[in-house]
């Protein structure tokens, strides 16, 4: 499966930008101009019919992503390099390739990490390079928190947002993401054993990316994020 490729096309429209801004509101950096940061995660999406979805809402295994025989998977993080801004009205192309597949032993069992390398183009201009990490894992009960979290570094950037079900639903709609852990509380807690609904990895990344840009007064050339695995 390493080396498998995929290409998807879309058009960046003002309508998508309006919906994106309505979802994130003041948490978007206002210096980005016409095209807000992070919107590339809402474009060139896989449009899998409902008949081809598995119980968890993901596409049935065996398409572009490898058919890893573990029941749960999610974004584990990524690295983004900004090269040029996207442009409204231009064809957006996402070219993807499976870069690496690695198995590791975690505290809750075997973890399989799949690295996907993306190139995002606006017209013929390469705008964003991205390496996305997806983790496959067993379903395990959440571990109790034994120790209080360490005090935060006072120099750390901070922003506050309550990720309520409406925000999670809207972002699922923007990304055409039917994974039930983000909007189906019964499924998330009883089937995949989460303590509640799960905030999307790219939603968290979007908030962090815009927070960094608002502090730097410029989009970060390189941006990396990691999702904590319980």
Secondary structure, 3 states (H helix, E strand, C coil): CCCCEEEEEEECCHHHHHHHHHHHHHHCCCCCCCCCCCHHHHCCCCCCCHHHECCCCCECCCCCCCCCCCCEEEEEEEEEEECCCCCCCCEEEEEEEEEEEEEEEECCEEEEEEEEEEEEEECCEEEEEEEEEEEEECCCCCCCCCCCCCCCCCCCCCCCCCCCHHHHHHHHHHCCCCCHHHCCHHHHHHHCCCCCCCCCHHHHHHHHHHHHHHHHCCCCCEEEEECCCC
